[in-house]
Amino acid sequence: MSRSAGSRANRRGEPPPSPEPLPSPAVDSHTHLDIAVGGEDRHPSDAEVDEAVADAVAVGVPRLVQVGVDVGSSRWSADLAARRPEVLAAVALHPNEAGAGAATEQALAEIDRLAALPRVRAVGETGLDRYRTGPEGWAAQEASFRAHVEIAKRHGLALVVHDRDAHDEVLRVLDDEGAPEHTVLHCFSGDAAFARRCVERGFVLSFAGTLTFGNAGYLREAAALTPVRQLLVETDAPFLTPAPLRGRPNSSRLVPHTVRALADVTGAPLDQLCRALTENAERVFGPW
């Protein structure tokens, strides 16, 4: 999600209670602690972040991937990962930022520099967004996406892809460029047919709280056909709070709701699924 997309609608009301802890550790593969804990207008203090991480650890989520969306948040993400052993970082210019002209040569060079840091393990979120960015920004988005694919491949990092209303275009770019070995479709939003196309390419599908929404039967069908080895879960906090907590702020400590929903969909025993999700995250992002 882009900071410029706004987070006020996701921060209404009191934070929901923590769920029952998971029986085995799992991973939040995509979160925005800077926005979830701080907000649109400030970065959180170290103490605030430490509390949020501790709350996640307490429910069986001891590993997080903190994701940048612009140069500033990417630097912050890399710095946090260097400070906190529970956190790895992903760095990128979000497609909506790129569509607004932010993917300058200087900005891409800074993402390239950050990608070389040892605790930065992914380039993302990058990709295409046909929902918030109009046609006038599509060429800039695609150019930025291609540049990020090249950065990920040069550094041997995973690629974290934002795909909103752009399924065919995303696959076209990835096929053209040659996808990195580890490519994650963040907040997977396609149907079963699109999931099959991604699975065939070896991509990893990461499911967020949207999996729990009442109108998301198509997502549950997509998750059900995805091999467990190609699954991740995420919060995308503070966005996409799982049901029945929609409209309240999301956080990494709520990822157990999505893990349990994914267990129901796949039929995998919860403990076994947690172990698989952790193994998948370590394969994609490397050891914490």
C-alpha positions as CSV (number, residue, x, y, z in Angstrom):
1,M,0.0,0.0,0.0
2,S,1.1,3.5,-0.7
3,R,1.5,6.1,2.0
4,S,-0.1,8.5,-0.4
5,A,-3.1,6.2,-0.7
6,G,-4.1,7.3,2.8
7,S,-4.5,5.3,6.0
8,R,-7.0,7.3,8.0
9,A,-9.8,5.0,7.0
10,N,-7.8,2.1,8.4
11,R,-7.1,3.7,11.8
12,R,-10.7,4.3,13.0
13,G,-11.7,3.0,16.4
14,E,-9.8,1.3,19.2
15,P,-7.2,-1.4,18.3
16,P,-8.9,-4.8,18.5
17,P,-7.8,-7.3,21.1
18,S,-5.0,-9.8,20.3
19,P,-6.1,-13.2,19.1
20,E,-5.3,-16.5,20.7
21,P,-1.6,-17.3,20.1
22,L,-0.7,-19.7,17.2
23,P,0.5,-23.2,18.2
24,S,3.7,-22.7,16.2
25,P,5.5,-19.5,15.0
26,A,4.4,-17.9,11.8
27,V,5.6,-14.9,9.8
28,D,4.0,-11.6,8.8
29,S,5.5,-11.4,5.4
30,H,4.4,-7.8,4.6
31,T,3.7,-5.0,7.1
32,H,4.1,-1.2,7.3
33,L,5.1,-0.6,10.9
34,D,6.0,3.0,10.1
35,I,2.4,3.8,9.1
36,A,0.7,1.3,11.4
37,V,2.4,2.4,14.6
38,G,3.3,6.0,13.6
39,G,0.9,7.3,11.0
40,E,0.9,9.4,7.9
41,D,2.6,12.4,9.4
42,R,5.3,10.9,11.6
43,H,7.5,7.9,12.1
44,P,7.0,6.0,15.4
45,S,9.5,6.1,18.2
46,D,11.7,3.1,18.9
47,A,9.7,2.3,22.0
48,E,6.4,2.3,20.1
49,V,7.9,-0.1,17.5
50,D,9.4,-2.3,20.1
51,E,6.0,-2.6,21.8
52,A,4.3,-3.5,18.5
53,V,6.9,-6.2,17.7
54,A,6.6,-7.6,21.3
55,D,2.8,-7.8,20.8
56,A,3.3,-9.8,17.6
57,V,5.8,-12.1,19.2
58,A,3.3,-12.8,22.1
59,V,0.8,-14.3,19.7
60,G,3.3,-16.5,17.8
61,V,4.4,-14.1,15.1
62,P,8.1,-13.6,15.9
63,R,9.3,-12.6,12.4
64,L,8.2,-9.7,10.3
65,V,9.0,-8.2,6.9
66,Q,8.8,-4.4,7.0
67,V,8.1,-2.9,3.6
68,G,9.1,0.4,2.1
69,V,7.0,2.4,-0.4
70,D,9.2,5.4,-1.1
71,V,12.8,6.4,-0.4
72,G,12.1,7.7,3.1
73,S,10.2,4.6,4.3
74,S,12.7,2.3,2.6
75,R,15.5,3.9,4.5
76,W,13.5,3.6,7.7
77,S,12.7,0.0,7.0
78,A,16.4,-0.9,6.4
79,D,17.4,1.0,9.6
80,L,14.7,-0.9,11.6
81,A,15.8,-4.3,10.3
82,A,19.4,-3.5,11.3
83,R,18.2,-2.7,14.9
84,R,15.6,-5.5,15.5
85,P,16.4,-9.1,15.0
86,E,12.7,-10.0,14.4
87,V,12.5,-7.7,11.3
88,L,13.8,-8.0,7.8
89,A,13.3,-5.2,5.2
90,A,12.0,-4.8,1.7
91,V,12.8,-1.5,-0.2
92,A,11.1,0.0,-3.2
93,L,9.1,2.8,-4.8
94,H,5.4,1.8,-4.7
95,P,3.8,1.8,-8.1
96,N,1.5,4.7,-7.2
97,E,4.5,6.7,-6.2
98,A,6.2,5.8,-9.5
99,G,3.0,6.8,-11.4
100,A,3.2,10.2,-9.7
101,G,6.7,10.7,-10.9
102,A,8.8,9.6,-7.9
103,A,10.8,6.9,-9.8
104,T,13.6,9.3,-10.7
105,E,17.1,8.1,-11.5
106,Q,18.3,9.4,-8.1
107,A,15.5,7.6,-6.2
108,L,16.1,4.3,-8.0
109,A,19.8,4.6,-7.3
110,E,19.0,4.9,-3.6
111,I,16.8,1.8,-3.7
112,D,19.7,0.0,-5.4
113,R,22.0,1.1,-2.6
114,L,19.7,0.0,0.1
115,A,19.2,-3.3,-1.6
116,A,22.8,-4.2,-0.9
117,L,22.4,-3.9,2.9
118,P,22.6,-7.3,4.7
119,R,19.2,-7.0,6.4
120,V,17.4,-5.9,3.3
121,R,16.1,-9.2,1.7
122,A,13.5,-8.1,-0.9
123,V,12.8,-5.4,-3.4
124,G,9.2,-4.3,-3.0
125,E,6.6,-3.4,-3.0
126,T,6.8,-2.6,-6.7
127,G,4.5,-3.5,-9.5
128,L,1.5,-2.1,-11.3
129,D,-1.7,-0.4,-10.0
130,R,-4.5,0.4,-12.4
131,Y,-6.9,1.4,-9.6
132,R,-5.4,4.4,-8.0
133,T,-3.1,5.6,-10.9
134,G,-4.7,6.7,-14.1
135,P,-3.5,5.9,-17.6
136,E,-1.3,9.0,-17.6
137,G,1.0,7.3,-15.0
138,W,1.0,3.7,-16.4
139,A,4.1,4.1,-18.5
140,A,6.1,5.4,-15.5
141,Q,4.8,2.6,-13.4
142,E,5.9,0.0,-15.8
143,A,9.4,1.5,-16.3
144,S,9.8,1.6,-12.5
145,F,8.6,-2.0,-12.2
146,R,11.1,-3.2,-14.7
147,A,13.9,-1.3,-13.0
148,H,13.0,-2.9,-9.7
149,V,13.0,-6.4,-11.2
150,E,16.5,-5.7,-12.4
151,I,17.6,-4.5,-9.0
152,A,16.2,-7.6,-7.3
153,K,18.0,-9.9,-9.8
154,R,21.3,-8.1,-9.5
155,H,21.3,-8.4,-5.7
156,G,19.8,-11.9,-5.6
157,L,16.8,-10.7,-3.6
158,A,13.2,-11.6,-3.6
159,L,10.7,-9.5,-5.5
160,V,7.5,-8.3,-3.8
161,V,4.9,-7.4,-6.3
162,H,1.9,-5.1,-5.9
163,D,-0.8,-6.0,-8.4
164,R,-4.1,-4.1,-8.4
165,D,-6.4,-4.5,-11.4
166,A,-3.3,-5.4,-13.5
167,H,-3.0,-9.2,-13.5
168,D,-2.2,-9.7,-17.2
169,E,0.1,-6.7,-17.3
170,V,2.1,-7.9,-14.3
171,L,2.6,-11.3,-15.8
172,R,3.6,-9.7,-19.1
173,V,6.4,-7.6,-17.5
174,L,7.6,-10.5,-15.4
175,D,7.7,-12.8,-18.4
176,D,9.5,-10.1,-20.4
177,E,12.1,-9.4,-17.8
178,G,12.5,-12.9,-16.4
179,A,11.2,-13.0,-12.8
180,P,13.6,-13.4,-9.9
181,E,13.9,-16.9,-8.4
182,H,11.7,-15.8,-5.5
183,T,8.8,-13.7,-6.6
184,V,5.9,-12.9,-4.2
185,L,2.5,-11.7,-5.3
186,H,1.7,-9.5,-2.3
187,C,-1.9,-9.4,-1.0
188,F,-2.9,-11.8,-3.7
189,S,-6.1,-10.5,-5.3
190,G,-6.7,-12.8,-8.3
191,D,-9.1,-15.6,-8.9
192,A,-8.4,-19.3,-9.2
193,A,-7.5,-19.1,-12.9
194,F,-4.9,-16.3,-12.2
195,A,-3.6,-18.2,-9.2
196,R,-2.9,-21.2,-11.5
197,R,-0.9,-19.0,-13.9
198,C,1.2,-17.7,-11.0
199,V,1.7,-21.1,-9.4
200,E,2.8,-22.5,-12.8
201,R,5.5,-19.8,-12.9
202,G,6.7,-20.8,-9.4
203,F,5.5,-17.6,-7.7
204,V,4.6,-17.4,-4.1
205,L,1.1,-16.1,-3.3
206,S,0.8,-14.1,-0.1
207,F,-2.7,-13.8,1.4
208,A,-3.8,-10.9,3.6
209,G,-6.9,-10.3,5.7
210,T,-9.0,-10.0,2.5
211,L,-9.0,-13.8,2.6
212,T,-11.5,-13.6,5.5
213,F,-13.9,-11.1,3.8
214,G,-17.4,-12.5,3.1
215,N,-17.3,-11.5,-0.5
216,A,-13.9,-13.1,-1.1
217,G,-14.9,-16.6,-2.1
218,Y,-12.7,-16.3,-5.2
219,L,-9.7,-15.7,-3.0
220,R,-10.4,-18.8,-0.9
221,E,-10.7,-20.8,-4.2
222,A,-7.3,-19.4,-5.2
223,A,-5.7,-20.3,-1.9
224,A,-7.2,-23.8,-1.9
225,L,-5.5,-24.7,-5.1
226,T,-2.1,-23.2,-4.2
227,P,0.5,-25.7,-3.0
228,V,1.4,-25.0,0.6
229,R,5.0,-24.6,-0.4
230,Q,3.9,-21.5,-2.4
231,L,1.9,-19.8,0.3
232,L,2.7,-16.8,2.6
233,V,0.5,-14.8,4.9
234,E,0.6,-11.1,5.7
235,T,-1.2,-8.2,7.3
236,D,-0.3,-5.2,5.0
237,A,-0.9,-3.4,8.3
238,P,-2.5,-1.0,9.0
239,F,-4.6,-1.9,6.0
240,L,-6.9,-4.9,5.2
241,T,-7.9,-5.8,8.8
242,P,-9.4,-9.3,8.8
243,A,-13.0,-10.0,9.5
244,P,-14.7,-9.6,11.9
245,L,-12.5,-6.6,12.8
246,R,-12.8,-4.6,9.6
247,G,-12.7,-0.8,10.1
248,R,-10.3,-1.1,13.0
249,P,-6.5,-0.7,12.7
250,N,-4.6,-3.7,11.6
251,S,-1.3,-4.8,13.0
252,S,1.1,-7.8,12.9
253,R,-0.3,-9.3,16.0
254,L,-3.6,-9.9,14.1
255,V,-2.0,-12.2,11.4
256,P,-3.2,-15.3,13.4
257,H,-6.7,-14.6,12.1
258,T,-5.5,-15.0,8.5
259,V,-3.4,-18.0,9.3
260,R,-6.4,-19.7,10.8
261,A,-8.6,-18.8,7.8
262,L,-5.9,-20.2,5.5
263,A,-5.8,-23.5,7.5
264,D,-9.6,-23.8,7.1
265,V,-9.3,-23.1,3.3
266,T,-6.4,-25.5,2.6
267,G,-7.4,-28.2,5.1
268,A,-3.9,-28.2,6.5
269,P,-3.5,-28.7,10.3
270,L,-2.8,-25.4,11.9
271,D,0.5,-26.4,13.5
272,Q,1.7,-27.9,10.2
273,L,0.7,-24.8,8.3
274,C,2.5,-22.5,10.7
275,R,5.7,-24.5,10.2
276,A,5.3,-24.4,6.4
277,L,4.7,-20.7,6.4
278,T,7.8,-20.1,8.4
279,E,9.9,-22.4,6.1
280,N,8.5,-20.6,3.1
281,A,9.4,-17.2,4.4
282,E,12.9,-18.3,5.2
283,R,13.3,-19.8,1.8
284,V,12.1,-16.6,0.1
285,F,13.7,-14.0,2.4
286,G,16.6,-15.9,4.0
287,P,17.2,-16.6,7.7
288,W,16.3,-13.9,10.2
